[in-house]
Every structure is written in C-alpha cells, then in structure tokens.
C-alpha cells in the first residue's frame, strides 16, 4: 500500500474519532502505526488554527464528544446566618482573598467560624 494522501488522512481521522476507539485500537484496524494516527490528528488540528483548506474543517466538526467538565469552583461564597426576627437590615462584611474569592458575612458573624472558612479557602 502506497503513501496515503492528506485527504485520506482527513477521512481516517474522522472515522477514528467517530469510532470511539483508542489510537492503538483504530490503528490496528486500518493497519497503520498509532503514532501516524496521532501525528495526523495533531497536524490537522494545527492547520485548523490557521486559515487552511476547507477540508480540514471536517476534523473539527466530527470530534468525539467529551464528558462535560465539572463546574468551576465558585468565585463567591456567601455565608448567611439566621437573623433574629427583630433584625431587618443586616450590614455585611466582605472579605476578598488573594485568590479572588469573595466571602460575604454579616458583621455579627462568629469570628472563629469565619477564620475557619477563610483558612479552608486558602486565605491567610
């Protein structure tokens, strides 16, 4: 078998990504080295980063869906205490940590609890 053309590699990579197989498994099925498969995937992705032939768009459109990433850690954490019934307007204290996390607490909040929360969030 002779050298495959670029267009053949585009089709191979598309079939590989649709298959859900690993590079090693798919390469064995089409009788090519897994390193060649990985190289062409990389090469076509690099071409997609710059203006290139429309055929490389096939690779981007048919990528195997990945598991959703877990939600990022919240940047704001609000600790709410149960105000006594006679308290209507509660003043808030805002603590901004070096990491950018903001902790808002009522001014009457328990100091030791606040210290533990800030420590857990990586504050000093």
C-alpha positions, 0 to 999 in steps of 0.5 A: 500500500502506497503513501496515503494522501492528506485527504485520506488522512482527513477521512481516517481521522474522522472515522477514528474519532467517530469510532470511539476507539483508542489510537492503538485500537483504530490503528490496528484496524486500518493497519497503520502505526498509532503514532501516524494516527496521532501525528495526523490528528495533531497536524490537522488540528494545527492547520485548523488554527490557521486559515487552511483548506476547507477540508480540514474543517471536517476534523473539527466538526466530527470530534468525539464528544467529551464528558462535560467538565465539572463546574468551576469552583465558585468565585463567591461564597456567601455565608448567611446566618439566621437573623433574629426576627427583630433584625431587618437590615443586616450590614455585611462584611466582605472579605476578598482573598488573594485568590479572588474569592469573595466571602460575604458575612454579616458583621455579627458573624462568629469570628472563629467560624469565619477564620475557619472558612477563610483558612479552608479557602486558602486565605491567610 
